[in-house]
Every structure is written in C-alpha cells, then in structure tokens.
Amino acid sequence: MTIEERAEQGAVYKRSCNCCIAVLLALADQTGMSPDELAKLGSLFGSGMGNMEGTCGALVGAGLAGGLRLEGGNGKIARQLNDNFRTRCGAILCKDLKGRDTGTVLCSCEDCVRNAVRAYGDVIGLK
C-alpha cells in the first residue's frame, strides 16, 4: 500500500475514531501491534488531548507509530515530524488547526490525518 493509499485509509478510519487512532490504524503494519492495542494506545490523544490545547492527535499518532517502528526514536525524528506536519497544515496545536481562537480553520481533521500519515512517510522513508 502506498503512503497516499494509507493517508486515504486514515481519513476513512477518522469517521469512526479519533485522529490519533486513525493514523495508528493506517500505519498498523509499521507498529507490530494489533488494531485493538493501537486503539487503546491512541484513545487519550484525540482533540488535542481532550481540550484542543495539546498537539494534534494525528501528529501524536504519527509520532507513536514512528517510535514503535524504530523501537525508540529520538528528538530529531519527532522534530522532523513536527516540521513536516506544520508545513503541510499550518500549525501543530489542535486549537490552532481548528481555529478555536481565530475562527479560521487551517486544516480539517481528515486532512490532519492524511498529512500526519504523509509526514510519517516522508520522515521514515515509506513511499
């Protein structure tokens, strides 16, 4: 499956779960974990950690998948994911992406999921 196919699959998953879980499920084969385990892992990371104040759950999902794939990781990988996602979406905080304070939505949840999967592909080297 290509990264674009994974990105679209993530957007489909988003219809029935939070952004973090949608990204994790789209990248499930990269993690070594079952879909049920991934759903539990990502369950608390929706809506910017439940109040829109935190990092976008989709980006958190990409980071979790990267850490699972690389069995640990480092700050450089996380920084690259953040930078790639920010370039694609315009921000990394849920409240900024959703325009909570400005009234201007920078990126829909479905597009955040797509872009987090794409960022993962760019940084990890998955085409």
Phi, psi and chi 1 to 4 in degrees:
 res  aa     phi    psi   chi1   chi2   chi3   chi4
   1 MET       -  133.0 -178.5  179.0  -61.2      -
   2 THR   -76.1  166.6   69.1      -      -      -
   3 ILE   -64.5  -35.1 -158.7   67.2      -      -
   4 GLU   -67.0  -39.2  -77.5  -56.5  -45.9      -
   5 GLU   -64.4  -39.5  -69.6  168.5  -27.5      -
   6 ARG   -64.0  -41.7  -70.1  170.7 -172.5  -86.0
   7 ALA   -60.6  -43.9      -      -      -      -
   8 GLU   -67.9  -37.5  -71.2  -53.0  -45.3      -
   9 GLN   -63.8  -39.4 -173.8   60.3   57.3      -
  10 GLY   -59.7  -41.5      -      -      -      -
  11 ALA   -63.3  -35.3      -      -      -      -
  12 VAL   -66.8  -45.4  170.6      -      -      -
  13 TYR   -58.3  -34.5  -72.1  133.4      -      -
  14 LYS   -58.5  -23.6  175.1   58.8 -171.9  113.5
  15 ARG   -63.5  -22.7  -64.0  176.6 -168.9  158.1
  16 SER  -126.9    9.4   60.7      -      -      -
  17 CYS  -156.9  177.4   61.1      -      -      -
  18 ASN   -76.8  170.0   74.9   36.7      -      -
  19 CYS   -62.3  -40.8  -64.9      -      -      -
  20 CYS   -62.1  -48.4 -175.9      -      -      -
  21 ILE   -63.1  -40.2  -64.2  169.3      -      -
  22 ALA   -59.0  -43.3      -      -      -      -
  23 VAL   -67.0  -45.8  170.2      -      -      -
  24 LEU   -58.9  -41.7  -73.5  167.8      -      -
  25 LEU   -67.4  -37.0  -67.9  176.1      -      -
  26 ALA   -66.0  -24.3      -      -      -      -
  27 LEU  -111.8   18.6  -61.4  170.0      -      -
  28 ALA   -52.3  -41.4      -      -      -      -
  29 ASP   -68.3  -12.1   66.2  -45.6      -      -
  30 GLN   -87.3  -10.8  -60.5  -70.8  -61.5      -
  31 THR  -105.1  -24.6   69.2      -      -      -
  32 GLY    78.4   11.7      -      -      -      -
  33 MET  -118.8  156.7  -65.2  179.1   75.5      -
  34 SER   -77.8  159.2   72.7      -      -      -
  35 PRO   -55.1  -38.4  -28.8   37.5      -      -
  36 ASP   -64.9  -42.1  -73.9  -18.2      -      -
  37 GLU   -64.6  -40.8  -68.7  169.8  -41.3      -
  38 LEU   -65.1  -38.7  -67.8  170.4      -      -
  39 ALA   -62.9  -40.7      -      -      -      -
  40 LYS   -65.7  -44.6  -70.9  176.9 -173.5  174.3
  41 LEU   -58.7  -42.2 -179.7   65.1      -      -
  42 GLY   -90.7    0.5      -      -      -      -
  43 SER   -64.1  -26.2   65.2      -      -      -
  44 LEU   -97.2    5.0  -61.5 -178.1      -      -
  45 PHE  -108.7   17.5  -63.5  103.0      -      -
  46 GLY   -82.4  157.0      -      -      -      -
  47 SER    53.3   45.1  -60.7      -      -      -
  48 GLY    58.4   47.6      -      -      -      -
  49 MET    66.6   36.2  -63.8 -174.6  125.1      -
  50 GLY    89.8   -9.9      -      -      -      -
  51 ASN  -138.4   12.2   62.2    7.7      -      -
  52 MET    68.3    2.0  -63.2 -178.6   79.6      -
  53 GLU   -84.7  -21.5  -68.9  -70.7  -31.0      -
  54 GLY   -96.0 -176.3      -      -      -      -
  55 THR   -61.1  142.3  -59.0      -      -      -
  56 CYS   -49.6  132.6  171.2      -      -      -
  57 GLY   -60.0  -33.5      -      -      -      -
  58 ALA   -62.3  -42.7      -      -      -      -
  59 LEU   -67.0  -38.6  178.4   54.5      -      -
  60 VAL   -60.0  -43.0  171.2      -      -      -
  61 GLY   -60.2  -42.1      -      -      -      -
  62 ALA   -63.6  -39.4      -      -      -      -
  63 GLY   -65.7  -42.7      -      -      -      -
  64 LEU   -62.1  -44.4  -69.8  169.7      -      -
  65 ALA   -61.3  -42.0      -      -      -      -
  66 GLY   -62.3  -43.8      -      -      -      -
  67 GLY   -63.5  -39.1      -      -      -      -
  68 LEU   -67.8  -41.1  -70.5  166.0      -      -
  69 ARG   -67.3  -43.0  169.2  153.0  179.8 -167.9
  70 LEU   -88.6   -0.6  -59.0  172.1      -      -
  71 GLU    53.0   51.6  -63.3 -178.5   10.7      -
  72 GLY   126.0 -130.0      -      -      -      -
  73 GLY   139.5 -164.0      -      -      -      -
  74 ASN  -154.9  173.6   59.6   47.8      -      -
  75 GLY   -62.1  -28.0      -      -      -      -
  76 LYS   -63.4  -44.0 -179.1 -180.0  177.2 -173.7
  77 ILE   -63.9  -45.7  -61.4  -65.5      -      -
  78 ALA   -61.1  -42.9      -      -      -      -
  79 ARG   -62.7  -41.4 -169.7  169.1   40.3 -101.0
  80 GLN   -64.8  -41.4  -70.7  173.0  -22.9      -
  81 LEU   -61.2  -47.3  -77.4  170.0      -      -
  82 ASN   -57.8  -49.4  -75.8  -12.1      -      -
  83 ASP   -62.8  -44.1  -68.9  -13.2      -      -
  84 ASN   -63.0  -46.9 -171.3  -61.2      -      -
  85 PHE   -63.6  -44.5 -175.6   84.9      -      -
  86 ARG   -60.1  -41.2 -176.6 -178.0  -72.3  110.5
  87 THR   -62.2  -41.1  -62.8      -      -      -
  88 ARG   -72.9  -38.0  -68.5  173.0 -178.6  -81.9
  89 CYS  -109.1  -21.2  -63.2      -      -      -
  90 GLY    97.9   -8.6      -      -      -      -
  91 ALA  -170.2  172.0      -      -      -      -
  92 ILE  -122.5  -14.9   63.8  170.7      -      -
  93 LEU   -86.1  137.1  -65.0  180.0      -      -
  94 CYS   -54.5  -47.0 -176.6      -      -      -
  95 LYS   -61.2  -34.6   68.2  178.1 -177.1  176.2
  96 ASP   -73.7  -41.3  -63.0  -23.8      -      -
  97 LEU   -62.9  -37.4  -68.3  160.2      -      -
  98 LYS   -90.6   -3.6  -59.7  -61.1  146.7 -119.3
  99 GLY    67.6   30.7      -      -      -      -
 100 ARG   -55.3  -43.3 -174.1 -171.9   72.4 -172.6
 101 ASP   -94.7  -19.5  -62.0  -25.2      -      -
 102 THR  -106.7  -20.3   64.2      -      -      -
 103 GLY    80.8    2.3      -      -      -      -
 104 THR  -113.5  112.0  -59.1      -      -      -
 105 VAL   -76.0  123.9  175.4      -      -      -
 106 LEU   -86.1  -32.7  -62.0  177.3      -      -
 107 CYS  -159.7  129.7 -163.1      -      -      -
 108 SER   -68.7  162.1   70.0      -      -      -
 109 CYS   -59.2  -43.4  -71.9      -      -      -
 110 GLU   -61.3  -40.2  -68.7   80.0    8.1      -
 111 ASP   -72.5  -32.3  -77.4  -20.2      -      -
 112 CYS   -61.2  -43.0  -75.1      -      -      -
 113 VAL   -61.8  -49.6  167.7      -      -      -
 114 ARG   -56.2  -46.8  -72.5 -178.8 -176.3   99.6
 115 ASN   -70.8  -30.5  -72.8  -34.7      -      -
 116 ALA   -67.5  -40.9      -      -      -      -
 117 VAL   -64.5  -43.0  171.5      -      -      -
 118 ARG   -62.8  -42.3  -68.9  172.4 -179.2  136.4
 119 ALA   -61.4  -42.7      -      -      -      -
 120 TYR   -57.1  -48.2  174.2   93.0      -      -
 121 GLY   -59.0  -43.8      -      -      -      -
 122 ASP   -62.2  -47.7  -73.4  -10.6      -      -
 123 VAL   -75.5  -40.4  171.4      -      -      -
 124 ILE   -83.8  -20.7  -58.8  -60.5      -      -
 125 GLY    89.9   29.6      -      -      -      -
 126 LEU   -99.0  122.0 -174.9   64.4      -      -
 127 LYS   -97.8      -  -59.0  -67.4  176.7 -163.8
